[in-house]
Amino acid sequence: MFVRTESFSQFLRQYPIISIIIFIHILLFLVSSLPIFPQMWVYEQLAGVNLFIKEGEWWRLITPIFVHIGFAHLLFNSFSLVLFGPPLEKYLGKLKFIGLYFASGIFANIITYLLKPLTYSHVGASGAIFGLFGFYIAMIMLKNHFITRESRQIILPIVVIGVVMTFMQSGINITAHIFGLLGGFIIGWISGKRY
């Protein structure tokens, strides 16, 4: 389930939504590295800055999902999406996957805005990715056939490690991780109960 065996072109065809999201991640990272732009231009325009959100720049509840600071941040979030996103894009379909991903990320960013000080700023897809983890947890609880025993043995430790690491590393938006996970879980729970 979490082992990718597709070629690059097969992956693009089978998982177009994930491919587009990762393309946007990479594009924004490359643009932010171009010398024609001031060094932090992308971050300044698209980061979730609570003060600017309060002043009406509502798009900052969405755009941080695509922006990453540093190659390691970009690589970790994009790699996580490549590993854990495809089974959900296939299971849910394109539109529902988009809904899950963005609802989790935006929910995480809204709660970050509500709970963090106005001086707080953040970027990264982690809230949306933790939403995928939350969805998996709900499906494991409600639909045992949704995921194999072997896949459960992968996803459950990954979620636990992800949550533990959230509290152990500096510079992590703990609020986004936890509420992204919760948002995905709620969506999964509602979906699991309905279908």
C-alpha positions in Angstrom: 0.0 0.0 0.0 2.8 2.4 0.9 5.4 1.0 -1.4 5.7 2.9 -4.7 6.5 0.7 -7.7 5.2 3.0 -10.5 7.5 4.7 -13.0 7.6 8.5 -12.9 5.1 8.8 -15.8 2.8 6.2 -14.3 2.8 8.1 -11.0 1.9 11.3 -12.8 -1.0 9.6 -14.6 -2.4 7.7 -11.6 -2.0 10.4 -9.0 -2.4 13.8 -10.7 -3.5 15.7 -7.6 -0.5 14.7 -5.6 1.7 15.4 -8.6 0.3 18.9 -9.0 0.7 19.7 -5.2 4.3 18.5 -5.2 5.0 20.5 -8.4 3.7 23.6 -6.7 5.9 22.9 -3.7 9.0 22.6 -5.9 8.0 25.6 -8.1 7.6 27.9 -5.1 10.9 26.7 -3.6 12.7 27.3 -6.8 11.2 30.7 -7.3 12.2 31.7 -3.8 15.8 30.7 -4.7 16.0 32.8 -7.8 18.2 35.9 -7.5 15.7 38.1 -9.3 13.4 37.9 -6.2 14.4 39.2 -2.8 15.5 36.2 -0.8 12.4 35.9 1.4 9.8 37.2 -1.1 7.8 34.0 -1.4 7.8 33.6 2.4 6.8 37.2 3.0 3.9 37.0 0.5 2.5 33.6 1.2 3.4 32.6 4.8 0.7 32.3 7.4 1.3 35.5 9.3 -1.4 35.9 12.0 -1.2 39.7 12.0 -1.8 39.9 8.3 -4.6 37.3 8.4 -6.3 39.5 11.0 -5.9 42.5 8.7 -7.8 40.6 5.9 -5.2 38.6 4.0 -7.3 35.5 4.3 -5.4 33.6 1.6 -2.6 33.1 4.2 -4.8 30.4 5.6 -4.3 28.4 2.4 -0.9 29.4 0.9 1.3 28.2 3.7 0.3 24.7 2.7 2.5 25.1 -0.4 5.5 27.0 1.0 8.6 25.4 2.6 11.7 26.9 4.2 14.8 25.0 3.3 15.3 21.9 1.1 15.0 19.4 4.0 11.5 20.8 4.9 10.4 20.6 1.2 11.9 17.1 0.9 10.3 15.7 4.0 6.8 17.0 3.3 6.8 16.1 -0.4 8.2 12.6 0.3 5.5 12.0 3.0 2.9 13.0 0.5 4.3 10.6 -2.2 4.3 7.7 0.3 1.1 8.2 2.1 -1.1 10.2 -0.3 -1.6 7.7 -3.3 -3.7 5.1 -1.5 -6.1 7.9 -0.4 -6.2 9.7 -3.8 -7.1 6.3 -5.3 -9.6 5.4 -2.6 -11.3 8.8 -2.3 -11.0 10.0 -5.9 -9.6 13.3 -7.0 -12.2 15.7 -5.6 -12.6 14.1 -2.2 -8.8 13.8 -1.8 -8.5 17.5 -2.6 -11.2 18.2 0.0 -9.5 16.1 2.7 -6.1 17.5 2.0 -7.1 21.2 2.0 -9.7 20.9 4.7 -7.2 19.4 7.1 -4.5 22.0 6.2 -6.8 25.0 6.3 -8.4 23.8 9.6 -4.8 23.5 11.0 -4.0 27.0 9.9 -7.3 28.5 11.2 -6.6 26.9 14.7 -3.0 28.2 14.5 -4.4 31.7 13.8 -6.9 31.4 16.7 -4.5 30.0 19.3 -1.1 31.6 18.4 -0.1 35.2 19.0 -0.5 37.8 16.2 3.3 37.8 15.7 3.3 34.1 14.8 4.1 33.0 11.3 4.3 29.5 9.7 4.7 27.6 6.5 4.6 24.0 5.4 2.2 21.2 4.3 2.5 19.3 7.6 -1.0 20.2 8.8 -2.5 18.7 5.6 -0.2 15.7 5.7 -1.1 15.0 9.3 -4.7 15.2 8.1 -4.0 12.2 5.9 -2.7 10.4 8.9 -5.8 11.3 10.9 -8.0 9.9 8.1 -6.0 6.7 8.1 -6.5 6.3 11.9 -10.3 6.8 11.5 -10.4 4.3 8.7 -8.5 1.8 10.8 -10.9 2.2 13.6 -14.1 2.0 11.5 -13.2 -0.1 8.5 -10.8 -2.9 9.3 -10.8 -4.0 5.7 -9.7 -0.6 4.4 -6.0 -1.2 5.3 -4.0 -4.5 5.5 -2.4 -5.6 8.7 1.0 -5.0 7.3 0.1 -1.4 6.2 -1.4 -0.8 9.7 2.0 -1.8 11.1 3.6 0.9 9.0 1.1 3.8 9.4 0.4 3.5 13.2 4.1 3.8 14.2 4.7 6.6 11.7 1.8 8.6 13.2 3.0 8.0 16.8 6.6 8.9 15.8 5.3 12.0 14.0 3.3 13.2 17.0 6.2 12.5 19.4 8.7 14.3 17.1 6.3 17.3 16.9 7.0 18.0 20.6 10.7 17.2 20.5 11.9 19.5 17.7 12.1 23.2 17.7 10.5 25.4 15.1 7.5 23.0 14.6 4.0 24.3 14.4 2.6 21.9 17.1 -0.9 23.4 16.7 -1.0 22.7 13.0 0.3 19.1 13.4 -2.2 18.2 16.1 -5.2 19.9 14.6 -4.4 18.7 11.1 -4.4 15.2 12.5 -7.7 15.9 14.3 -9.3 17.5 11.2 -8.4 14.5 9.1 -9.6 12.1 11.8 -13.0 13.9 11.9 -13.3 13.8 8.2 -12.4 10.1 8.1 -14.8 9.3 11.0 -17.7 11.1 9.2 -16.8 9.4 5.9 -16.4 6.0 7.6 -19.8 6.2 9.3 -21.6 7.3 6.1 -20.1 4.7 3.7 
